[in-house]
Amino acid sequence: MTDSANNKREVPGGAPTVPVGVVGTPSGAKHYIGRWIFRYRWSIYMAVFIMMAIPLKWWAVFSWMTETEHWSTWVVGGIVTFIGAAIRIYAAFYIGWKGKERILTTDGPYRYTRNPLYWGNIIGFAGAAILFKLLWYIPIAVGVIWLLHHILITWYEETRMREKYGAAYKAYCKTTPRWGPKLSGFAKAEASKEPFPWSKVYKAEMGTIGGFIGAVLVAVVKELYFK
């Protein structure tokens, strides 16, 4: 790892500038599978969502695959789905950028967990399952999304992060859990020194916003026309 001025980046949250360099190129089946799933993860998300959207009578094969007929599923499902989307947007606000190169972000929600964006995904899918009245589908949707992230996607991403940020990322991993959340220090949360402009946050998370609105609309259409 070199120590020139050109390969140093500032770490938000008060950490000193640290050298960044490549520590080796990973290989192996797990790396390539993780990279493939990371690249096409939205296709997997869409497949999980489509199973909720398809009328249950078209594909249910077991008697316990039923819809929960209660008005509260609309309220609870809508709220939980919104919380998932809000967590993603909140986390995106804290992702730092320096010119065109991303810098390591350790403040905001990243102070408590290394993967707040993925927490937003998981919570959002749980909310969507409730919204579609498929309470039995919650562990399936959450399980598939979480396992993909935990076993392959985060492994691939963390390998890349260690390559790019070196000692800074290793130190961050020692103090912040992969999932957590770390409950200590909530009262000491600080604003990001280099906040991601809200206009860019909205642009970057248009898929999240559209996904939330789309989930609600599809659920309404399914309820009205495909009972």
Secondary structure, DSSP 8 states (H G I E B T S, - for coil): ----GGGEEEETTTEEEEE--------SHHHHHHHHHHHTHHHHHHHHHHHHHS-GGGT--STT------THHHHHHHHHHHHHHHHHHHHHHH--EETTEE----SGGGGT-S-HHHHHHHHHHHHHHHHTT-GGGHHHHHHHHHHIIIIIIHHHHHHHHHHHHTHHHHHHHHHS-SS----TTGGG----SS---HHHHHHHTHHHHHHHHHHHHHHHHHHHH--
